[in-house]
């Protein structure tokens, strides 16, 4: 197949951690041809969705992990599979790319399905499962946020469309920074904030569970660094091998069929102490860490699911 990756510059990725690189590596091993382009290279012209894309080959060699050809204009309706893999922030630029890729429906398989990526971003889809999630509030109004904090005492405050642990704050019962943080965030954009009851079990780890076509294939435990609330590996979280608990499998059994139906082939959910906190569909990570711990080719499992979908189209 001809496979295109819509992603941030491939030259800048960490080949030992980046899931997009691992997916490209596995695709190449399976005989697929690769194209890459950035969101800025995507365009619509006269009823065609096009991109200025480069043919590439990848190799696991630090500092020389991609060999790229000259860029050319590609009609994306002629591509077999497109990976929607640029990192958030999930802003209007990101949303616009999903609208353009939506126009390829019935012609090109886009993974994950851009319609649902747009409509169920990570911190919003969990609202459909209140029995699985900690107490949560989404609001921009300061008094509403204060009332939630007064009810729950120890809370986490974060941007609704952030990623990688950026802008995540723990506010303990005696913390006095909510006013200042609200002023900071509302001065940056017009988006609401999300506040959740703090889960003390995060000290033992925030588990990333990977689902492929709705089925759990394993997980990694991300343990916060000393003195840190956030467990994201971007900010020093330590990955550890782990087994899925009965509760985590129960969560996957509840949400998995819906994810498969929505065309969310590669999803990473976050679970703390048995509570679902995020459903990551935009650009989930964790493949390489899970493969190293479990010795299972997760990228191959993902490609098998995609090849089945492409064959059935």
N, C-alpha and C positions, 0 to 999 in steps of 0.2 A: 504494500500500500504506500501511497504518498502521504506523509504525515507532517503537519505544520505545527510548530510550537509558537503560540503567542505569549511572549514572556519578556521579562526584563533582560538586559543584555547578557547573553550566555557566557561572554568572556569573563564576567564578573562573579560567576557562581563559585561556591566552594564545592569541589567535586567529591569531597568526602562526606558531605551533608545534604547537598541540594537534591530534592526529590525530582525536579524537572530534569536535571542531568541524568539521574538514574533511569528515568522513564525513557529518555532519548537513547541512552546506552542500550537498554533492553530492546527498544524498537529496532535499532540498527542490527543487533544480534539476531533478530528474527527476520531480517531481510527487508525491512521497510526503508524507504528513502526519506530523508529528513530535510525540512525547511525550518528556518527560524525567522521571526520578525517581532518587532516591539509593537506595543499598542499605538505608538505614533506612526507606524508604517501602515496601519489599517485605514481603509478608506471605502467610501461608496461613490460609484460613478455610473450614471446612466443605467440603472437597474442591475449593476454588478457590484458585488463586494470583493474588493481587491486588496492586495498587500504587496509592499515592496519587500520581498523575502530573499533570504540567502540559502542556497543549498549548503548543508554542513555534514561533516563526519565528526564524531566525538571519540575521544580516547582518554583513558585514565592515566593522564600524564600531567602532573602539576605544572602550571604555567604554559602548557601547550595542549590544552584539553579539547580544543575545537579547531577544526580546519574548515574554513569557510570559502565558498566560491563568491563570485560577483553577484550583487543583488539584481533581481529582476522582478518585473511586475507579474503577479500571479493572480489569476481568477480563482478565488477560493472555492467556487462551485466545482472546480476540477480536482480539488484535494479530497482524499478519502477521509482523513481524520484531522481535526484541529483540536489541539490542547489549549484550553483557556487557563494560562498559568502565570499571568503577571501577579505580583504581590499587591495586596491592598496598600494604601487606604482605599476603601470602597467609596469613592467619590463619584461625581458626575462624569468624570472621564472614564472611570471603570464601567459605570452603568451604560454609557453610550456605546462602549465596545460590545456589551451584551445585546443591545438593540440591533447593532449591525450584524453580529453573528447569528442572531435570531432569523435573519432573512435567508439564511442558508438551509433552513429546516427542510427536510425531504431531499436535499442534494448532498450535503456533507454532514458527517457525524461530528458534532462538537461536544467535547468532554471537558468539564462537566456541562450538562445542558444549560445554556446561558439564560434561558427564561427563568429557571428555578434558582440559579445562582443569584440573579437579580432580585428575585422575590423572597428568598429565604436566607439572607445573609446570616453569618454565624450567631450573632447575639440576639437575633429575632426569631429564628425558627424554634429555639428552645421554649419560647412563650406558648407554643402549642402543647407543651408537656408540663403543665404546672405541678403534677404529682411527682415528676422526676427531678425537678430543679429546686434550688434554694429560693427563699423569698427574694423577689426581684421587683425593681421599679425602674421604669424608663420615663424620664421627665427632664424638662429644661428649667422649670420653675423652682427657685431656691427653697421656698417654703414647703413645697411638696417633698423635696429631697430631705429637708430637715426633719419633717414629720416621720419619714421612713426611718431615718437614722435614729430618731428618738425611740421608735418602736423596737428596733433591732440592736441598737448600741454599737456593736462592732461590725463595720461594713467595708465593702470594697467599692470604690468609685472609679469608673473608667470611661473613655470615649466609646460611643456606641459603634463607631466604624473603625476603631483602631486595630492594630495587630502587633504581634511580637512582644507583648508586654509593655509597649510604650504608653505612658500616661496612666498607668494603673497605680492607684493609691489605696492603702488601707487606712481607714479612719477609726480609731479606737474610741470608746465611750467618752474619754476625756480630751480627745483631739479637738483643736479649735481652728482647723484649717479649711473647713468646708466653704466658708464664705469666699476665702481667697482663691481656692481651686475653682469654684463656680465662676468667679470673675475672670480667671485665666482662660478657662475653657470657652465660656460664652464670648470672650473677646476674640477668639480664634475663628469660630464658625457659628452657624445657626442651628446646629444639630442638638438633639437631646443628649443626655448622659444616661448611663446605666449604672444602677446601684444594686448590689446584692449583699445579702447577709454573709458576713465573713465565715468561712468554714475552717476551723482550727486544724482539721485533718490535712490541710495543705502542707503542713510541716513534714508529713510523711510522704508527700508527693502528689502531683497533679498528673493523672494518668491520661496519656494520649492513646486512644483505641482507634485502630484503622479498620475501616469497613470497605470491602470491595464488592460493588454491586449489591449492597445491602447486607452482606455477610461479614461478621468480624473475623479478621485474620490474625489478630494479635495486638499487643500493646506495649508501650514503654512507659516507665514511671519517670517523671521529671521532678527531681528534688530541688527545692530552692537552695541557693547558696546561703551560707551563714549570714544572718542579719537581713535577709531579703524575703519579702512576701511572694514575689513573682517567681514562678518556676520555669518560665520560658527559657529555652536554650539560648535564645538571642541575648539574654541578660544574665547568663551564668548558671542556669539550671543544669543539674547533672543527670544525664539519662541513666536509668538502671533497667535491667531485665526484670520482667514481671509476668505473672499469670493473670488471666482475666478471672474475676470473681463471679459468683452466681448472679449477684446484683448487676454487674456490668453486662453480662450476657443477657439478662432480662431487659436492660435498657436497649441493647442492640436489637433484640427480638421485637421490641415495640416500634422502634423508629426505622429499622432496616428495610422492611417491605416498602415503606413510603419513599425512602431514598432511592431505591431501585426503580420504582415507578416513575420518579421524577428525573431519571437519567443522571443521577449523581453517583458516578462509578467509583470515584476515589474520594472518600470522606474521612476526616479525622475528628472524632468527638473527644471532648475533655471531660473527665470525671474526677471529682474530688470527694473522697469519703462516701462513695455511692451516690453522689448527686451530679447530675448532668449540668454542666455550666456553659458549654458552647458546642455547636455543630458546625465544623469548619468545612465549607464547600468551595470557597473562592480559590485558594491555593494551598491546600493542606500539605503538611510536611511529615517526616518521620519514617519514610521508607527505609533509608539506609541504616538508621539506628536499629530498627526492628530486624532487618535482615542480618545485621551483625550479631544481635543477641540470639535470634531464633534459628539462624541458618536456613531460612526459607526465602525463596525468590519471590518476594512480594510484587516486584515490578512485573514478573511474568504472569502472576495471578491477575494483575490489572489488565495486562495486554490480552490475556485470554478472554476476559470479559468484553473488552472492546472489540476484539476480532469476532466474537459471537454476535455482538450487536451489529457490526458492519455487515456480516454475512446475512443477517436476517433483514437488513434494510431493503 
